[in-house]
Amino acid sequence: MIFTPDDSLVSHYGNRVFALRPVVQCITNIVTVNDCANALLAVGASPTMAHHPEEMADFAAITDALVLNMGATESIEAMRIAGKAASSLGHPIIIDPVGCAGSPWRRSVCLSLINEAHPTVIRGNVSEIRALLTDKNSGRGVDDRSPESIPVPELCTALSEKTGAIVIASGATDYISDGKKVLAVHGGSPLMARITGTGCMLSALLGAFLAAEVSAESAWACCRTMALAGEAAEHTTDACGGGTGTFHIALLDALTVRDARAASAADSAVGQCSAAAVDQPARVSKKEDL
């Protein structure tokens, strides 16, 4: 059975992140490093983007979670060291298998990291999750949307049972499995596929939310936060008559939490466009399958 939790979890876990102010280390690709850092700052977390192998043990000691993005293929050695250090400290570890559906070498490295670091969460698009489960190429790579023969919830559950991780397959609907239950995340915006890095941003945010609590529910709240942010950013973009540049900035605005009450995140975006009449949830803030 697939469950869709109540949106009250969004503010519940968002407020916990804001109160904790977790420090999240991200070893991510150069295309999205700035967006990942800003997304973490927006929700109240603190990013560090250190990626030199000699620093990894030291940074593990002062951070609360680790995000490993396979787009950073030049930093594999650092990922291995950081993963082992974070695992030894019991920190949540998020692995984003970017490109593993189309690159046997990258998939082999990712599977090795999974075996070594024992990640808390694996988050990718459907073809990446399927490729990790079968160890075969699947689809066209990072933005594949081709039909899948195995239902997505079953893919997530199977990989979760195999790895022990919470598995998230991002798409038009996100599916999250901890091996025992499956949660669905609806919402988001088609414009999320028109800018680079929304999936990487989501993986970074998962580091903050899982630092607050290691659970499928916390992961769901993070994905739903991103979905709501995408919806709010699309409303603002439409009201302003803008394009993907407007959407990009509005997405960060929609993720922003200003105080412990986790007030509406899209206020600043709306302020830039006085004609916009955007109804926002109490704390908004989705995804894409990149």
KEDO-233231 format. One record per residue (C-alpha): residue number from 1; x, y, z; chain. Coordinates in Angstrom, 1 decimal, padded with zeros to 4 digits. Last residue first. Layout:
BEGIN
ATOM   pos        u        v        w   unit
ATOM   NUM        X        Y        Z      A
...
END
This chain:
BEGIN
ATOM   pos        u        v        w   unit
ATOM   290    017.5    015.1   -012.5      A
ATOM   289    014.0    013.8   -011.5      A
ATOM   288    012.7    017.1   -010.4      A
ATOM   287    011.8    018.4   -007.2      A
ATOM   286    009.8    020.0   -005.1      A
ATOM   285    008.7    024.6   -000.1      A
ATOM   284    006.3    026.1    001.5      A
ATOM   283    005.8    026.8    005.1      A
ATOM   282    002.3    028.1    006.0      A
ATOM   281    001.0    027.3    002.6      A
ATOM   280    001.1    030.0    000.0      A
ATOM   279   -001.6    031.8   -002.0      A
ATOM   278    000.0    033.8   -004.8      A
ATOM   277   -001.4    037.1   -005.9      A
ATOM   276    001.4    038.4   -008.1      A
ATOM   275    000.9    042.0   -009.3      A
ATOM   274    003.5    043.2   -006.8      A
ATOM   273    006.2    041.3   -008.5      A
ATOM   272    009.4    041.5   -006.4      A
ATOM   271    007.3    041.2   -003.3      A
ATOM   270    005.9    037.9   -004.5      A
ATOM   269    009.4    036.4   -004.6      A
ATOM   268    010.1    037.9   -001.1      A
ATOM   267    006.9    036.4    000.3      A
ATOM   266    007.5    032.9   -001.2      A
ATOM   265    008.6    031.2    001.9      A
ATOM   264    005.6    031.6    004.1      A
ATOM   263    006.7    031.6    007.7      A
ATOM   262    008.7    028.8    009.3      A
ATOM   261    007.7    029.8    012.8      A
ATOM   260    011.4    029.7    013.8      A
ATOM   259    012.2    032.5    011.5      A
ATOM   258    012.9    033.4    007.8      A
ATOM   257    012.5    030.1    006.0      A
ATOM   256    013.5    030.4    002.3      A
ATOM   255    012.5    027.5    000.0      A
ATOM   254    010.1    029.8   -001.9      A
ATOM   253    012.8    032.4   -002.4      A
ATOM   252    015.1    029.7   -003.8      A
ATOM   251    012.4    028.6   -006.2      A
ATOM   250    011.7    032.2   -007.2      A
ATOM   249    015.3    032.7   -008.2      A
ATOM   248    015.2    029.8   -010.6      A
ATOM   247    011.6    030.6   -011.8      A
ATOM   246    012.7    034.1   -012.8      A
ATOM   245    015.5    032.7   -014.8      A
ATOM   244    013.3    030.0   -016.3      A
ATOM   243    010.9    032.6   -017.7      A
ATOM   242    008.9    035.6   -016.4      A
ATOM   241    005.4    036.9   -017.0      A
ATOM   240    005.5    038.1   -013.4      A
ATOM   239    002.3    036.3   -012.4      A
ATOM   238    003.5    033.2   -014.3      A
ATOM   237    006.9    033.2   -012.5      A
ATOM   236    005.3    033.7   -009.1      A
ATOM   235    002.9    030.8   -009.6      A
ATOM   234    005.7    028.6   -010.9      A
ATOM   233    007.8    029.5   -007.9      A
ATOM   232    005.0    028.5   -005.5      A
ATOM   231    004.5    025.2   -007.2      A
ATOM   230    008.2    024.5   -007.2      A
ATOM   229    008.5    025.4   -003.5      A
ATOM   228    005.6    023.0   -002.8      A
ATOM   227    007.4    020.2   -004.5      A
ATOM   226    010.6    021.0   -002.7      A
ATOM   225    008.9    020.9    000.7      A
ATOM   224    007.2    017.7   -000.4      A
ATOM   223    010.5    016.1   -001.0      A
ATOM   222    011.8    017.2    002.4      A
ATOM   221    008.7    016.1    004.2      A
ATOM   220    008.9    012.7    002.6      A
ATOM   219    012.5    012.3    003.7      A
ATOM   218    011.4    013.2    007.3      A
ATOM   217    008.6    010.6    007.0      A
ATOM   216    011.0    007.9    005.7      A
ATOM   215    013.0    008.4    008.8      A
ATOM   214    016.3    009.6    010.1      A
ATOM   213    015.5    012.8    012.0      A
ATOM   212    016.9    016.3    012.0      A
ATOM   211    020.1    015.2    010.2      A
ATOM   210    017.7    013.5    007.7      A
ATOM   209    016.1    016.9    007.0      A
ATOM   208    019.5    018.6    006.4      A
ATOM   207    021.0    015.9    004.2      A
ATOM   206    017.7    015.6    002.3      A
ATOM   205    018.2    019.3    001.4      A
ATOM   204    021.4    018.4   -000.5      A
ATOM   203    019.6    015.6   -002.4      A
ATOM   202    016.8    018.0   -003.3      A
ATOM   201    019.3    020.6   -004.6      A
ATOM   200    020.9    017.9   -006.7      A
ATOM   199    017.5    017.0   -008.2      A
ATOM   198    016.7    020.7   -008.9      A
ATOM   197    020.1    021.0   -010.6      A
ATOM   196    019.7    022.7   -013.9      A
ATOM   195    016.6    024.5   -014.9      A
ATOM   194    013.8    023.4   -017.3      A
ATOM   193    012.9    020.2   -015.4      A
ATOM   192    011.7    022.3   -012.4      A
ATOM   191    009.5    024.2   -014.9      A
ATOM   190    007.1    021.2   -015.0      A
ATOM   189    006.2    022.1   -011.4      A
ATOM   188    005.9    020.2   -008.1      A
ATOM   187    003.1    018.1   -006.7      A
ATOM   186    002.7    014.6   -005.4      A
ATOM   185    004.9    012.8   -002.9      A
ATOM   184    004.2    009.1   -002.3      A
ATOM   183    005.2    007.0    000.6      A
ATOM   182    006.0    003.3    000.5      A
ATOM   181    006.3    001.1    003.5      A
ATOM   180    008.5   -001.7    004.9      A
ATOM   179    011.7   -001.4    002.7      A
ATOM   178    012.3    002.2    003.7      A
ATOM   177    010.5    003.3    000.5      A
ATOM   176    010.0    006.8   -001.0      A
ATOM   175    008.2    007.4   -004.3      A
ATOM   174    008.2    010.9   -005.9      A
ATOM   173    005.4    011.6   -008.4      A
ATOM   172    006.2    013.4   -011.6      A
ATOM   171    009.6    012.0   -011.0      A
ATOM   170    012.1    011.2   -008.2      A
ATOM   169    012.8    007.7   -006.9      A
ATOM   168    013.7    007.8   -003.3      A
ATOM   167    015.3    004.9   -001.4      A
ATOM   166    015.7    004.7    002.4      A
ATOM   165    018.8    002.6    002.7      A
ATOM   164    019.2   -001.0    003.9      A
ATOM   163    020.9   -001.8    000.6      A
ATOM   162    019.0   -004.8   -000.9      A
ATOM   161    015.8   -004.2    001.0      A
ATOM   160    015.9   -000.5    000.0      A
ATOM   159    016.6   -001.5   -003.6      A
ATOM   158    013.6   -003.8   -003.7      A
ATOM   157    011.3   -001.3   -002.1      A
ATOM   156    012.3    001.5   -004.5      A
ATOM   155    011.8   -000.7   -007.5      A
ATOM   154    008.5   -001.9   -006.2      A
ATOM   153    007.3    001.7   -005.8      A
ATOM   152    008.4    002.4   -009.4      A
ATOM   151    006.4   -000.3   -011.0      A
ATOM   150    008.7   -002.6   -013.0      A
ATOM   149    008.5   -002.3   -016.8      A
ATOM   148    009.6    001.4   -016.9      A
ATOM   147    008.4    003.9   -019.4      A
ATOM   146    011.0    006.4   -020.6      A
ATOM   145    011.6    009.6   -018.6      A
ATOM   144    015.3    009.7   -018.6      A
ATOM   143    016.9    013.0   -017.4      A
ATOM   142    020.2    011.8   -016.0      A
ATOM   141    020.9    009.0   -018.4      A
ATOM   140    019.1    007.7   -021.5      A
ATOM   139    017.3    004.7   -020.1      A
ATOM   138    018.7    001.9   -018.0      A
ATOM   137    022.2    000.5   -018.1      A
ATOM   136    022.6   -002.6   -016.0      A
ATOM   135    023.5   -003.2   -012.3      A
ATOM   134    019.9   -004.4   -011.8      A
ATOM   133    019.1   -002.5   -008.6      A
ATOM   132    021.5    000.4   -009.3      A
ATOM   131    020.2    000.7   -012.9      A
ATOM   130    016.6    000.8   -011.7      A
ATOM   129    017.3    003.6   -009.2      A
ATOM   128    019.1    005.5   -011.9      A
ATOM   127    016.2    004.9   -014.4      A
ATOM   126    013.7    006.1   -011.9      A
ATOM   125    015.5    009.3   -010.9      A
ATOM   124    017.8    009.4   -008.0      A
ATOM   123    017.9    009.4   -004.2      A
ATOM   122    019.7    006.9   -002.0      A
ATOM   121    019.3    007.6    001.7      A
ATOM   120    020.9    006.4    004.9      A
ATOM   119    024.0    005.3    003.0      A
ATOM   118    026.1    002.2    004.0      A
ATOM   117    029.5    003.9    003.4      A
ATOM   116    031.4    001.0    001.9      A
ATOM   115    028.7   -001.0    000.1      A
ATOM   114    027.0    002.1   -001.2      A
ATOM   113    030.4    003.6   -002.3      A
ATOM   112    031.1    000.4   -004.3      A
ATOM   111    027.7    000.6   -005.9      A
ATOM   110    028.5    004.2   -006.9      A
ATOM   109    031.8    003.3   -008.3      A
ATOM   108    030.3    000.5   -010.4      A
ATOM   107    027.5    002.9   -011.5      A
ATOM   106    030.1    005.5   -012.6      A
ATOM   105    032.0    002.9   -014.6      A
ATOM   104    028.8    001.4   -016.2      A
ATOM   103    027.7    004.9   -017.3      A
ATOM   102    024.1    005.4   -018.6      A
ATOM   101    021.9    004.7   -015.6      A
ATOM   100    024.6    005.9   -013.1      A
ATOM    99    024.3    009.4   -014.4      A
ATOM    98    023.6    011.0   -011.0      A
ATOM    97    023.6    008.3   -008.3      A
ATOM    96    022.7    010.8   -005.4      A
ATOM    95    024.0    009.3   -002.2      A
ATOM    94    022.8    010.7    001.1      A
ATOM    93    024.6    009.9    004.3      A
ATOM    92    023.2    010.4    007.8      A
ATOM    91    025.9    010.6    010.4      A
ATOM    90    026.7    007.5    012.6      A
ATOM    89    030.3    008.6    013.3      A
ATOM    88    031.8    005.6    011.6      A
ATOM    87    029.5    006.2    008.6      A
ATOM    86    030.6    009.8    008.3      A
ATOM    85    034.3    008.8    008.2      A
ATOM    84    033.7    006.0    005.7      A
ATOM    83    031.7    008.2    003.4      A
ATOM    82    034.2    011.1    003.7      A
ATOM    81    037.1    008.9    002.7      A
ATOM    80    035.3    007.3   -000.2      A
ATOM    79    033.8    010.6   -001.4      A
ATOM    78    037.2    012.3   -001.3      A
ATOM    77    038.6    009.5   -003.5      A
ATOM    76    035.7    009.9   -005.9      A
ATOM    75    036.2    013.7   -006.2      A
ATOM    74    036.7    014.0   -010.0      A
ATOM    73    033.4    012.1   -010.5      A
ATOM    72    031.4    014.9   -008.9      A
ATOM    71    028.2    014.1   -010.7      A
ATOM    70    028.0    011.1   -008.4      A
ATOM    69    026.7    013.3   -005.7      A
ATOM    68    027.6    012.4   -002.1      A
ATOM    67    025.7    014.3    000.6      A
ATOM    66    027.0    014.0    004.2      A
ATOM    65    025.3    014.9    007.5      A
ATOM    64    025.9    016.6    010.8      A
ATOM    63    029.3    018.2    010.3      A
ATOM    62    032.2    019.0    012.6      A
ATOM    61    033.9    015.6    012.8      A
ATOM    60    033.2    014.8    009.2      A
ATOM    59    035.1    017.9    008.2      A
ATOM    58    038.3    016.7    009.8      A
ATOM    57    038.1    013.3    008.3      A
ATOM    56    037.5    014.8    004.8      A
ATOM    55    040.2    017.4    004.7      A
ATOM    54    043.0    015.4    003.0      A
ATOM    53    040.6    014.1    000.4      A
ATOM    52    039.8    017.6   -000.8      A
ATOM    51    036.0    018.1   -001.3      A
ATOM    50    034.8    020.9    001.0      A
ATOM    49    031.3    022.2    000.0      A
ATOM    48    030.2    023.1    003.5      A
ATOM    47    026.6    024.0    003.9      A
ATOM    46    024.7    025.4    006.9      A
ATOM    45    021.0    024.7    007.4      A
ATOM    44    018.2    027.2    007.8      A
ATOM    43    016.0    026.2    004.9      A
ATOM    42    017.4    028.9    002.6      A
ATOM    41    021.0    028.1    003.6      A
ATOM    40    020.6    024.6    002.4      A
ATOM    39    019.1    025.8   -000.9      A
ATOM    38    022.0    028.3   -001.3      A
ATOM    37    024.6    025.6   -001.0      A
ATOM    36    022.9    023.3   -003.4      A
ATOM    35    022.4    026.1   -005.9      A
ATOM    34    026.1    027.0   -005.8      A
ATOM    33    027.3    023.5   -006.2      A
ATOM    32    025.0    022.8   -009.1      A
ATOM    31    027.2    022.6   -012.2      A
ATOM    30    030.4    021.8   -010.3      A
ATOM    29    029.1    018.5   -009.1      A
ATOM    28    028.5    017.6   -005.5      A
ATOM    27    030.5    016.7   -002.4      A
ATOM    26    028.1    018.3    000.1      A
ATOM    25    028.8    018.5    003.8      A
ATOM    24    025.7    019.5    005.8      A
ATOM    23    025.9    021.5    009.0      A
ATOM    22    022.6    021.2    010.8      A
ATOM    21    020.7    024.4    012.0      A
ATOM    20    018.8    022.4    014.6      A
ATOM    19    016.0    024.8    015.0      A
ATOM    18    015.5    025.4    011.3      A
ATOM    17    015.7    021.7    010.6      A
ATOM    16    013.1    021.0    013.3      A
ATOM    15    010.9    023.7    011.9      A
ATOM    14    011.0    022.1    008.5      A
ATOM    13    010.2    018.7    010.0      A
ATOM    12    007.0    019.9    011.5      A
ATOM    11    006.2    022.4    008.8      A
ATOM    10    006.3    019.7    006.1      A
ATOM     9    004.8    017.0    008.3      A
ATOM     8    001.6    019.1    008.5      A
ATOM     7    001.2    018.2    004.8      A
ATOM     6   -000.5    015.0    005.7      A
ATOM     5    001.2    011.7    004.6      A
ATOM     4    000.5    010.1    001.2      A
ATOM     3    000.6    006.3    001.7      A
ATOM     2    001.2    003.5   -000.9      A
ATOM     1    000.0    000.0    000.0      A
END
